[in-house]
Amino acid sequence: MKPPVFDYLAPRSVAEAAELLRAHDGEAKVLAGGQSLMPLLAMRLARPSLLVDLGRIPELDYVREDGGVLAIGAMTTKTTIERSPLVRERQPLFHEATRLIGHPQIRNRGTVGGSMAQADPAAEYPAAAIALGATMRTARPEGERSIESANFFLSALTTALGPGEILTEVRIPFLPRGTGWSVLEFSRRHGDFAIAGTVVTLSIEAGRISSARIALFGVAATPLRVTSGEDALVGERPGQAAFETAAQKARMATEEPLSDLHASGEYRRHLAGALVGQALAEAAARARGTL
């Protein structure tokens, strides 16, 4: 299919882009990598009157360490993240989540900010952001602001970005020393969106779990933080019994799981629990240094 008619502008600064979006409130779409937007245009599921291309704003393309966090410009491609020694060494969870995304051609064009702002329920990055406590930095005509990832993803394909507001940077804390992690998902074919997936971190001190983070994706309209499972783990010895308890909490947390032609809601709920149990065992092994 052919996309509807639209105007195209490529601003040279974030301020110019924000003004364009504000002036065309509700009628303009941001073009980042285009890996989600272009198919929507082709199928006429999106009908903007204007595309604002951020590809000519070089200040949005970077990966660097900044005050103990990983700072990533919104227009940084997933391939850049995949090939970055800094990301691989200091934030291996985010690196592994990147490797699970689509195919090389998708990662070559898709951007970190584009994936976060698209907020697809089955995408890896939003769940990783929730599990890692990431912060989103944005720019708008009134100035800049920071949004915690827990408050950024509002619903399927909907974020806290307001009119004229652009995601400019994702800030991800580095994992504390001795923290294990895991990213697992299940999909019909390699490169497909996940039917269900999980991102977990786990810290062990004196033989007991001192902290844990569990996030699910592909099962609800937004990434789902399983705080009940996290609370159940703290103070317990890492092992099958503790992990199965957390897995059951994950199943219970998916109160209204997504259901579509790929999988029923009940199947997604089952997968969520199974993946959480496996991921926690993998994270514990990393925390102990045996994986």
N, C-alpha and C positions, 0 to 999 in steps of 0.2 A: 504494500500500500504506500501511497505518497502522503507526506505530512501536509497539514494545512499551511496556508500562506502566513508568513510571519516576517517581521523586520529583524535585522541582525546588527548588533553594535558590539564593538570590542574595546571597552575603555582601557586606559593606560594606568589607572590608579584605583585603589579601593574606594576612595572618596567619590570618584566619578561614577563607579559602578553602583554605589549605594544611592546616589542621587537619581540615577536612571531607574532603579527599582522603585524608589519612593514615588517618582513622577508617574510611573506606570503601575501603581499599586493594584495587584490582583490580575494584571494582564501580562506581566513579564516573568520569565523564568531564567534562572542562572544556569549557564552552561559551564560545567567544570570538565570532567572527562567525557561526559555524554554517553556513558555505557548503560545508564538507566533511562535517561531522558530521550535519547534518539529513538529507541524502540517504542516508547510511549507516543512520541510524535508520529512515527510511521503508522501506528495503529489508531491514531487520532484519539487516544485516551487523554492526551494533553493538547490544549489548543491555545497556547500563548500568542499574543500579538507581537511580542518582542522577546528575542533571546539576547541575554547579556553575557557575553563570552569573557570569562576571567583568564583565559589563556595567555593574554598579553600583559599580565601583571606579574613581573618576575619576583617581586617581593613576597609572593605567596608560595614560593617553591623552595623549601629548605628542610633539613633535618639537623638538629643540633642539641647539645646538652645545655641546659639553662637552669642554673640554681637547683640542681638535683632532680630535674625532670627532663623528660624527652619532649622537646618542642618541635612540632611538625607543622609546616605551612600547609594550608588547606589545598593548594594546588600541587602538592607533592604526589607523584604517582605511586601506585602500589609496587611497581617494579623497583622504584628507588628504595622503598622500604625493604623490599625483599633482598636487595643487594647491599644494603647498608651495614657495614661492620659495627657501627655504633648501636643500631637497633638490635642486631643479632646478639651482641655481647651484653648490652645493658637492659634490653627489654625483649627477651627471647619469646615471651608469650605473644606479644604483638607481632613479632616476626613470624611465628608459626601460624597465627591467625591469617596473616597475609598470604602465606603459601597455600592456604585452603581456598582462596577466593578464585573462582572461575578458572580460566586458562591464561597462559602467558599473554595472549593478545588483549584480553580484558585488563590484566594488570598493567600492561604497557600504557593504556590510555586512562583507565580509571584512577581517580584521585582519592586521597584520604578524606578531604573535606566533602567531596561529592557523595561518598558513601555515608558519612555521618549525617549530612543534611538530607539525603534521600530517605533515611530511616526505614529501610525495608525490614520487616519483621524477621526475615530469614537471613539477614546479612550478619557476617562475623564481627565487623568492626564495632557496631553499637553495643553488642554484648561484651566485647573486650573492654570498651570504654567504661561500661557499668562496673565490671568486675575489678578494674584497675583504678577506679576512682578518678577518671580523666576529667579535665576541665576544658570547656569550649570557649575560646575567645572570639568575640564578634566585633564588627564595626558597623555603625549606622550614622546617619547624618548628625545625630545628637552627640555622638562619641562612641567610645568602646565600652564593652562590658564583658564579664566572665559568667558563664553558666555551668554549674556542676552537671555532669553527665546524668545524674539521677533525676534532674529536672529538665533535661534537654529533649528527651524523646517522649512525646505526648501521646501519640497513637500511631497507627500504621501510616507511614509516609507523611507524618506530621511532627514538626519540632517546635521548639519555643522561639524560633527566629521570627521576628516581627517584620512589618513592612519596611523595605529598604535596608534590612539587616543582612549582613553577609558573614558567614563563618570564615574566619581568617587563620585560626591556629588551633591545633589540638595539643593539649599539654598532658602528658602521661607520667605519673610518678614511676621512678625505677623500683623494681622489686627489692625488698629488704634482703640482705644476705641470708641464705639458708631457707628461703621461701621456695617451695615447690609449686609447679603450675601444670596445667593441662588444658588443651583445646581439642575437643572431640565433636564430631558431627556425623550424621547419617544422611546420605542423599541417594537418589536412585542411580545416578551416574556421576563419575568424576567430573567436577566442574559445575554441576547443577547446584541450585540453591538448596540449602539443607532442609530436610523435612523436620529435623530437630537437632539441636546442638547445645553444648555447654562449655563454659569457660570457668575454670576454678583456680584458686590459689590456696595454699596451705602452708602454715608455719608450725614447726614442732620445736618445743623447748622441754628439756628434761624428760623426754619420752612421752609428752602429752601435746595435744594440739592446742596451740596458743591463739591462733587466729585462722579464719577461713573466709573465703568469698566464693559464692556460687551464683552464676548468671546463666540463664537459659535463652536460647534464641530459636526461632522457627515455630514456637508453640503458642505464642500470644501476639497481640497487636504491637507490643513493644518488648524490648529485652526485659526479662523477668529476673529480678534479684530474689534469691531464696534465702531470706534472712532467718527463717525458722530452721532451715537445715544448717546454716552457719552456727546458730546458737547451740544447736544440738551437738555439734562437734567439739566446741571449745571445752577444754578440760578432759576430754576423753583420750584414751590411747588409740593411735591410728591403727585401724584394722577392719576386717570385714564387717563386724557387728556395727561399729560406728558409721561406716560408710553406707551400709544398708539403711540405717536409720535416716541418714541425710537424704538418701535416694528416695525413700518413702515420703519425706517432707517435700521433696521436689515434685513428686507426683501429685501430692495434695495441693501444692501451690498453683498448679496449672488448673485453676477452677473452670475456666472457659477456654479450653484449647482450640486452636484453629482447626477447621475441618474443610478439606477441599478434595479435588479429584485425585490428588497425590496420596493423601492419607487422611484417615478419620481422626477426630479429636482424641478418641480413646487410644488410638495407636500412638499418637504423638505424646500423650501422657505417659504411656508405657516406656517409650523411647527415652523420654526425659529422665526418668528414674534410672534406667539401665545405663545411660551415658554418664550421669552424675556419679554413680557407683564406680564405674571404670575410671573416670577422670580423677576422682579423689585418690584411688589407689596409685595412679600414675604420678599425681602431684606429690603424694607421700614419698614415693620412691625417689623423686627428684630432691625433695627436702632432705632426705637421708644421704643423698649423694650416690645412690645405687642405680641411677638411670641416666 
